[in-house]
């Protein structure tokens, strides 16, 4: 029987981040890329150009976001809680 693949739940994401904080050999790059691609709809070409300065953390009820250049336009994408957790942990490593 084949089952459709699913993104990690919030609990699974938190467990992975906790593991990465304990053991620096746990790489968050792939789960982060998948989360940004599938949850926020970012193309892989955008993912390869993101830097620390493109990330703007959540403040109070306003979700975190990522800014990126799309041609000659600058776009802003709100982050899901899971993507934000992965991104902040990835950048702190």
C-alpha positions, -999 to +999 in steps of 0.1 A: +000+000+000+013+034-009+006+064+013+008+100+003+038+118+018+031+145+043+050+175+058+061+172+094+036+183+120+044+210+145+053+185+171+076+166+147+092+199+136+098+208+173+113+174+180+137+177+150+148+212+160+153+201+196+175+172+183+195+197+161+201+219+191+214+190+211+235+174+183+250+197+157+253+168+132+216+170+126+212+190+094+181+212+091+188+224+056+167+198+038+137+199+061+139+237+060+140+238+022+111+214+019+090+234+044+097+267+026+090+251-008+058+233+002+043+255+029+053+289+016+056+281-021+091+294-025+110+281-056+143+264-052+160+293-070+148+316-043+159+293-015+195+293-027+197+331-026+182+337+009+205+351+036+202+359+073+191+395+065+161+382+045+145+367+076+123+389+098+112+371+130+077+371+144+067+399+167+036+394+189+008+382+167+026+391+134+041+360+118+078+360+107+085+366+071+111+363+044+118+389+018+134+380-016+140+395-050+119+382-079+133+399-110+131+436-103+105+432-075+109+425-038+084+400-024+075+392+012+062+358+022+047+351+057+062+321+073+042+292+089+051+285+125+069+253+114+090+270+087+099+298+111+110+274+138+132+256+113+146+288+099+155+304+132+172+272+144+190+268+111+203+304+113+214+300+149+235+269+142 
